[in-house]
Amino acid sequence: MIPARNLGRFFYKAVRQPGYAFGVFSKRMIAWFYYWLGNGRSSMPEAVTLFLTHRCNLRCKMCGQWGEGGVTKKEGAVVLAQELSNSRIRGVVDDIAKFRANVTLFGGEPLLFPGCVDLIGYIKNKGLHCLMITNGSLLERYAEGIVDAGLDELNLSLDGGGALHDQIRGMPGLFDRILAGVKKVNYFKAVKARSKPLVNLQCTITRYNYHSLEQLLDAAAAMKADSLTYHNLIFLNRDILSRQSAVDAALGNSSKNWEGFLSDPEIDPLALFDKIRSIKAGSYAFSVDFYPNFSEEELKRYYREADYRPAGCRCQSPWVVAYVFPDGEVRPCLNFTYSFGNVQAEALSRIWNGRKAILYRRQLKSAGIFPVCCRCTELYRY
């Protein structure tokens, strides 16, 4: 289903991409019925995220993978080198094309994956919607190829204007490189008479930038972006992690990847809400929204209460989206090690309703959400 607080986001997509929006809505309706009546089974996933590589060329302060408390940078060379072959990934695409899943390319930095642009073309030749989440550092090099490949949506991570963004991301000159890359994408869209990819800017709200969020408005205008979304910070404490241990023991799971989100947000929610209210009062040539879209009271509780969650909150994500990791494991979540199966041994379409997937969904439905999930933004998506 589409939560009421997300209707603005959904209607924006419906106007820009009506066929895609209708497909999303109909698939989520079916998944919603499976959630309540399927006893752990689900319809085929609406979306599949291909986690192409662990590698990244930035060290963004707030990143749960490579940031100040990131878990990926603690992994050994063997894990960091894991990547599925292009032929294996194309096999996954062939499989999910049967049920027309929407595809997200993710990492790490997906443009570091060899053949990423060719993979976009392959996905589009199968008639699938394709979105890529990137830090934008390599965009200028691949701009024409991305446009030619037919990418639907280019989601760029930004934290502020030039100096602030570069400081948070740890790379001097990065903002200017991203701006040059987006301008090149827009140039090739114009000369080739293409309307895509849509350029979507994504900003994570942190203690480093929450007083300066208006800088992103100027960035979006300069980049002729289609949308700008501000994401509230995901953070946890040790007590929440400790309460997860019993769940992990029952499932044979590890939540170690959630350790990348252990932090004190150091965000004043009242000052943040004033900033949000000011930004929302403006008029822009692009869509602007905040996610989750909290009221003032909800925002205060989110940042001040250790394990705040809205009443009746439930996770339905494992009925909707599958994550394929660089080692081939199919997981229900980016931050759990629990695996439904491996695409190097079996097709995702068979794994999706296998024994381990059904067991996980039953456990999750019984719990509503697991302890570490209290700030996962997927809770607000479905």
Backbone torsions as a table, in degrees:
resi	resn	phi	psi	omega
1	MET	NA	169.4	176.9
2	ILE	-110.2	111.0	179.5
3	PRO	-58.8	148.1	-176.9
4	ALA	-57.3	-36.5	-177.3
5	ARG	-67.7	-15.7	-178.0
6	ASN	-104.5	7.5	-175.3
7	LEU	-63.7	-35.2	178.3
8	GLY	-60.8	-45.6	177.6
9	ARG	-60.9	-42.8	-177.2
10	PHE	-66.4	-43.8	-178.6
11	PHE	-65.7	-33.4	176.2
12	TYR	-61.9	-46.0	178.3
13	LYS	-64.4	-36.8	-178.8
14	ALA	-62.9	-36.6	179.5
15	VAL	-70.9	-43.5	-176.4
16	ARG	-78.7	-34.3	-175.6
17	GLN	-139.8	72.0	-172.4
18	PRO	-60.1	-41.2	179.9
19	GLY	-64.8	-42.9	178.0
20	TYR	-62.8	-45.5	-178.4
21	ALA	-63.3	-40.7	179.1
22	PHE	-64.1	-41.5	178.5
23	GLY	-63.2	-41.2	177.7
24	VAL	-60.9	-47.8	-177.3
25	PHE	-61.8	-46.7	-177.1
26	SER	-66.2	-39.3	179.8
27	LYS	-69.3	-35.8	178.4
28	ARG	-70.3	-32.8	174.8
29	MET	-61.0	-46.4	-179.2
30	ILE	-64.7	-44.1	178.8
31	ALA	-62.0	-36.5	178.2
32	TRP	-61.1	-42.6	178.3
33	PHE	-65.5	-39.5	177.2
34	TYR	-64.3	-37.7	179.2
35	TYR	-56.2	-45.2	-176.3
36	TRP	-84.6	-28.0	-171.4
37	LEU	-121.4	-6.5	-171.6
38	GLY	-87.2	-5.0	179.6
39	ASN	52.4	43.1	177.3
40	GLY	99.6	-17.2	175.4
41	ARG	-84.8	163.4	178.8
42	SER	-146.6	160.2	168.6
43	SER	-66.3	164.8	179.2
44	MET	-59.0	146.8	-173.4
45	PRO	-61.7	139.3	173.3
46	GLU	-64.5	-37.4	-174.4
47	ALA	-137.5	148.1	174.9
48	VAL	-128.5	123.2	175.3
49	THR	-95.5	120.1	176.7
50	LEU	-94.1	104.0	179.3
51	PHE	-82.2	92.1	-166.3
52	LEU	-71.8	-36.8	-174.4
53	THR	-156.8	149.5	172.1
54	HIS	-81.2	-18.0	-171.8
55	ARG	-70.1	142.6	175.1
56	CYS	-148.0	147.0	-178.3
57	ASN	-98.3	5.1	177.4
58	LEU	-120.8	164.7	176.3
59	ARG	-131.9	68.4	-176.2
60	CYS	-67.7	133.3	-169.2
61	LYS	-56.5	-39.2	-172.6
62	MET	-93.6	0.5	-173.4
63	CYS	-70.3	130.8	178.5
64	GLY	-71.5	-14.6	178.7
65	GLN	-93.8	-56.3	-171.7
66	TRP	-117.9	6.7	-175.3
67	GLY	-82.3	-162.1	-175.3
68	GLU	-56.8	-39.4	177.3
69	GLY	-112.5	19.3	-173.3
70	GLY	-61.7	147.1	-177.2
71	VAL	-93.6	-27.7	-176.8
72	THR	-64.9	-38.3	-177.8
73	LYS	-67.0	-11.6	177.7
74	LYS	-90.0	-8.5	-178.4
75	GLU	-75.9	157.3	178.4
76	GLY	-79.1	172.0	-176.0
77	ALA	-62.0	-32.9	-178.5
78	VAL	-63.3	-46.4	179.7
79	VAL	-65.4	-44.3	-176.5
80	LEU	-65.9	-24.5	-179.4
81	ALA	-86.2	-8.0	-177.3
82	GLN	-65.1	126.2	174.4
83	GLU	-156.0	135.1	175.9
84	LEU	-70.2	150.1	176.9
85	SER	-69.5	158.9	177.4
86	ASN	-60.4	-38.6	-179.7
87	SER	-65.9	-38.1	178.7
88	ARG	-66.1	-43.3	-179.6
89	ILE	-65.7	-38.3	177.1
90	ARG	-64.4	-32.5	175.0
91	GLY	-64.0	-38.8	175.6
92	VAL	-63.3	-43.7	179.2
93	VAL	-61.8	-42.6	177.1
94	ASP	-57.7	-40.7	-178.5
95	ASP	-66.9	-50.6	-174.8
96	ILE	-75.2	-15.5	175.8
97	ALA	-65.1	-23.2	179.9
98	LYS	-63.3	-30.9	178.8
99	PHE	-117.1	16.0	169.9
100	ARG	54.4	50.9	176.0
101	ALA	-72.1	145.0	171.2
102	ASN	-78.3	142.9	-173.0
103	VAL	-115.4	132.7	171.2
104	THR	-115.3	130.3	175.8
105	LEU	-99.6	127.1	-168.5
106	PHE	-142.7	172.4	176.2
107	GLY	-159.0	-151.0	31.7
108	GLY	35.6	-161.2	174.8
109	GLU	-107.9	110.2	-173.6
110	PRO	-60.9	-28.4	-179.4
111	LEU	-73.3	-6.5	171.0
112	LEU	-81.8	-13.0	179.5
113	PHE	-77.1	124.9	-179.0
114	PRO	-59.1	129.0	178.1
115	GLY	82.1	17.5	-177.9
116	CYS	-59.6	-45.4	-178.0
117	VAL	-65.6	-40.0	176.4
118	ASP	-63.1	-35.2	178.1
119	LEU	-64.6	-39.9	176.3
120	ILE	-57.5	-46.9	178.9
121	GLY	-60.0	-38.6	-179.9
122	TYR	-66.0	-43.0	179.0
123	ILE	-61.7	-44.0	-179.3
124	LYS	-68.3	-34.4	176.9
125	ASN	-65.2	-20.2	175.1
126	LYS	-86.3	-1.2	177.7
127	GLY	81.2	21.6	-176.5
128	LEU	-101.8	147.7	173.6
129	HIS	-71.7	135.0	-176.4
130	CYS	-132.0	128.5	177.9
131	LEU	-123.4	141.3	176.0
132	MET	-123.5	133.8	175.6
133	ILE	-103.4	119.6	-172.7
134	THR	-140.8	155.1	174.6
135	ASN	-83.3	-6.0	172.7
136	GLY	80.5	-2.7	-175.3
137	SER	-66.2	-26.0	-177.7
138	LEU	-108.0	9.6	-171.0
139	LEU	-63.5	-40.5	-177.0
140	GLU	-60.2	-38.6	-178.6
141	ARG	-65.4	-35.9	-172.5
142	TYR	-108.0	9.2	-172.0
143	ALA	-55.9	-51.6	-176.7
144	GLU	-65.0	-40.8	179.4
145	GLY	-63.0	-38.1	178.7
146	ILE	-64.0	-43.4	178.6
147	VAL	-65.7	-46.4	179.9
148	ASP	-61.8	-35.2	-178.0
149	ALA	-70.4	-21.3	176.3
150	GLY	92.4	21.9	178.5
151	LEU	-50.7	135.1	-178.4
152	ASP	-81.2	-45.5	-175.7
153	GLU	-138.7	133.0	178.0
154	LEU	-111.9	105.7	-179.2
155	ASN	-96.7	113.8	-175.5
156	LEU	-106.9	130.7	179.3
157	SER	-87.5	120.2	178.8
158	LEU	-133.2	149.3	-178.1
159	ASP	-117.9	-13.1	-177.9
160	GLY	170.9	-167.3	174.2
161	GLY	-70.6	-175.8	-170.6
162	GLY	-46.2	-63.7	-173.8
163	ALA	-65.8	-42.8	-178.2
164	LEU	-66.1	-44.9	179.4
165	HIS	-60.5	-46.7	-178.7
166	ASP	-63.2	-37.0	178.9
167	GLN	-64.8	-45.3	-178.6
168	ILE	-68.4	-37.2	-176.0
169	ARG	-86.1	-14.1	175.6
170	GLY	76.1	25.4	178.8
171	MET	-140.2	105.6	177.4
172	PRO	-58.5	137.4	178.5
173	GLY	82.4	1.7	-175.5
174	LEU	-64.4	-45.0	-178.0
175	PHE	-56.5	-44.7	179.8
176	ASP	-64.4	-34.8	176.9
177	ARG	-65.4	-41.5	179.2
178	ILE	-65.3	-44.7	179.6
179	LEU	-59.3	-43.0	178.0
180	ALA	-63.3	-39.1	179.3
181	GLY	-65.3	-43.8	179.6
182	VAL	-66.3	-40.5	177.6
183	LYS	-61.2	-35.9	178.4
184	LYS	-69.8	-39.8	175.0
185	VAL	-59.5	-47.7	-179.5
186	ASN	-64.0	-34.7	177.7
187	TYR	-63.3	-47.7	-177.8
188	PHE	-71.0	-30.0	173.1
189	LYS	-61.3	-41.8	-178.1
190	ALA	-68.5	-49.7	-174.8
191	VAL	-71.6	-23.5	179.4
192	LYS	-100.6	5.0	178.7
193	ALA	55.2	48.7	178.2
194	ARG	-110.8	144.0	177.0
195	SER	-95.5	-10.0	-177.0
196	LYS	-125.6	155.8	11.4
197	PRO	-81.5	149.0	166.4
198	LEU	-66.8	141.9	-179.5
199	VAL	-103.9	112.6	-177.9
200	ASN	-114.5	120.5	177.9
201	LEU	-91.8	135.8	-178.1
202	GLN	-123.0	122.3	-178.8
203	CYS	-119.4	124.0	173.1
204	THR	-87.5	125.6	179.6
205	ILE	-77.5	123.9	-179.1
206	THR	-136.9	174.3	176.8
207	ARG	-64.1	-20.2	-178.5
208	TYR	-78.3	-26.8	-170.8
209	ASN	-129.1	-1.6	-170.2
210	TYR	-69.5	-17.7	174.6
211	HIS	-83.9	-7.3	-172.3
212	SER	-128.6	29.1	-174.7
213	LEU	-63.7	-24.7	-179.3
214	GLU	-65.0	-18.9	177.7
215	GLN	-60.0	-30.2	-179.4
216	LEU	-68.9	-25.4	178.0
217	LEU	-64.7	-43.0	176.9
218	ASP	-66.0	-39.0	179.2
219	ALA	-63.2	-43.8	-179.6
220	ALA	-62.9	-39.4	178.3
221	ALA	-65.7	-43.7	-179.3
222	ALA	-63.3	-33.0	-177.2
223	MET	-92.1	-0.1	-177.1
224	LYS	52.4	45.3	-177.2
225	ALA	-69.1	154.6	175.5
226	ASP	-86.6	-28.4	-179.8
227	SER	-155.7	158.2	175.5
228	LEU	-136.0	122.5	179.4
229	THR	-121.6	127.9	174.5
230	TYR	-97.4	125.6	-177.9
231	HIS	-105.7	127.4	174.3
232	ASN	-66.1	147.1	-173.0
233	LEU	-67.1	140.0	170.2
234	ILE	-94.5	127.1	179.3
235	PHE	-152.3	155.1	-177.5
236	LEU	-139.3	171.8	170.1
237	ASN	-128.9	173.4	-175.9
238	ARG	-63.3	-34.8	-179.3
239	ASP	-62.3	-43.1	178.2
240	ILE	-62.6	-43.7	178.7
241	LEU	-61.3	-38.8	-178.9
242	SER	-66.1	-33.7	178.7
243	ARG	-72.0	-17.0	178.3
244	GLN	-77.8	-18.1	-171.2
245	SER	-60.6	-37.0	-179.9
246	ALA	-66.4	-39.2	177.1
247	VAL	-64.2	-44.0	-179.8
248	ASP	-62.0	-40.0	-180.0
249	ALA	-64.0	-39.9	-178.9
250	ALA	-68.5	-32.7	-176.1
251	LEU	-97.1	-11.0	-172.4
252	GLY	69.1	39.2	-173.8
253	ASN	-113.8	160.9	170.6
254	SER	-125.8	137.7	177.9
255	SER	-106.5	23.8	-175.4
256	LYS	-58.8	-29.7	-178.3
257	ASN	-68.6	-21.1	175.5
258	TRP	-69.1	-18.0	179.9
259	GLU	-62.0	-21.2	177.0
260	GLY	-66.6	-11.7	-179.7
261	PHE	-107.7	11.3	176.2
262	LEU	-72.4	111.8	-179.5
263	SER	-168.5	160.0	168.2
264	ASP	-95.5	119.8	-172.9
265	PRO	-63.1	-30.9	-179.1
266	GLU	53.1	43.2	178.6
267	ILE	-118.8	128.2	175.3
268	ASP	-84.0	108.6	-174.4
269	PRO	-64.7	-28.1	179.2
270	LEU	-70.5	-43.0	176.1
271	ALA	-65.1	-38.7	178.5
272	LEU	-64.3	-42.9	-178.7
273	PHE	-65.3	-36.7	175.3
274	ASP	-60.3	-40.5	178.8
275	LYS	-65.5	-43.4	179.0
276	ILE	-60.4	-46.6	-178.7
277	ARG	-60.9	-41.1	179.2
278	SER	-63.9	-43.0	-179.4
279	ILE	-67.6	-42.1	-179.9
280	LYS	-64.1	-25.6	-178.8
281	ALA	-74.8	-14.1	-177.9
282	GLY	-80.9	169.9	176.6
283	SER	-121.2	130.5	-172.2
284	TYR	-134.7	162.1	178.6
285	ALA	-83.9	3.2	-178.2
286	PHE	-137.9	161.4	178.6
287	SER	-73.1	137.4	177.0
288	VAL	-128.5	127.6	174.0
289	ASP	-149.7	166.2	179.6
290	PHE	-117.9	138.6	-173.8
291	TYR	-136.9	127.3	-11.1
292	PRO	-61.5	153.8	-175.6
293	ASN	-88.2	82.8	-171.9
294	PHE	-86.5	150.5	164.7
295	SER	-74.7	171.7	179.6
296	GLU	-60.9	-43.0	-179.5
297	GLU	-65.9	-42.5	178.0
298	GLU	-62.2	-41.0	-179.5
299	LEU	-64.4	-41.7	177.7
300	LYS	-60.6	-46.3	-178.2
301	ARG	-67.7	-36.9	-179.1
302	TYR	-59.0	-44.5	-176.2
303	TYR	-89.8	-14.8	-176.5
304	ARG	-106.8	-23.7	-178.8
305	GLU	-101.7	130.1	-170.5
306	ALA	-56.1	-45.6	-177.6
307	ASP	-125.7	46.9	179.0
308	TYR	-59.3	138.3	171.1
309	ARG	-152.2	143.1	178.7
310	PRO	-63.8	152.2	177.9
311	ALA	-58.5	136.7	177.7
312	GLY	74.9	12.2	-176.4
313	CYS	-66.9	130.8	178.7
314	ARG	-138.6	147.3	177.1
315	CYS	-94.0	119.6	177.0
316	GLN	-112.6	4.9	-175.1
317	SER	-56.4	-42.0	-178.1
318	PRO	-68.7	-2.9	172.0
319	TRP	-94.3	-8.6	-170.0
320	VAL	-120.0	-39.7	-171.2
321	VAL	-131.3	142.8	176.2
322	ALA	-117.0	144.4	178.2
323	TYR	-115.4	121.8	178.1
324	VAL	-104.5	116.9	-173.8
325	PHE	-90.0	167.3	-176.8
326	PRO	-59.9	-21.0	176.6
327	ASP	-92.4	2.7	178.0
328	GLY	94.6	-7.3	-179.4
329	GLU	-68.7	138.8	176.3
330	VAL	-100.7	115.0	-174.3
331	ARG	-117.9	155.7	179.1
332	PRO	-84.7	-5.8	-171.8
333	CYS	-157.4	148.8	178.9
334	LEU	-68.3	-22.3	-170.0
335	ASN	-115.5	7.4	172.6
336	PHE	-107.7	149.8	174.8
337	THR	-88.5	-8.5	-178.8
338	TYR	-56.8	132.6	-177.1
339	SER	-121.2	136.3	173.2
340	PHE	-77.7	-24.4	-176.3
341	GLY	159.5	-174.9	-176.0
342	ASN	-128.7	130.1	-176.9
343	VAL	-70.2	-10.8	174.8
344	GLN	-79.6	-11.8	179.4
345	ALA	-114.9	-25.2	-173.3
346	GLU	-155.8	151.4	-179.0
347	ALA	-67.4	143.6	178.8
348	LEU	-57.6	-37.1	-179.1
349	SER	-62.1	-26.6	176.0
350	ARG	-86.9	-36.7	179.9
351	ILE	-62.9	-36.3	-168.5
352	TRP	-56.2	-36.0	177.6
353	ASN	-118.9	31.9	174.9
354	GLY	-75.5	177.2	-175.1
355	ARG	-57.5	-45.1	-176.0
356	LYS	-69.2	-35.1	178.0
357	ALA	-66.8	-43.1	-179.8
358	ILE	-64.7	-42.6	178.7
359	LEU	-59.5	-46.0	-178.8
360	TYR	-61.8	-47.2	-177.8
361	ARG	-63.9	-38.9	177.9
362	ARG	-62.6	-43.2	178.8
363	GLN	-63.0	-42.9	-177.8
364	LEU	-68.8	-42.4	179.5
365	LYS	-62.6	-38.7	178.2
366	SER	-63.9	-38.1	-177.7
367	ALA	-83.5	-23.3	-173.0
368	GLY	86.5	-66.4	168.0
369	ILE	-144.7	160.0	173.8
370	PHE	-87.7	158.3	-175.1
371	PRO	-51.9	-46.1	-176.0
372	VAL	-70.9	-10.7	-175.7
373	CYS	-82.9	1.5	-168.0
374	CYS	-59.3	-28.1	179.0
375	ARG	-114.7	11.5	177.5
376	CYS	-65.8	128.5	-176.3
377	THR	-70.9	-13.8	175.9
378	GLU	-63.6	-22.2	178.0
379	LEU	-61.5	-23.6	-174.6
380	TYR	-103.1	0.7	-174.1
381	ARG	-91.5	-34.3	-171.5
382	TYR	-116.3	NA	NA
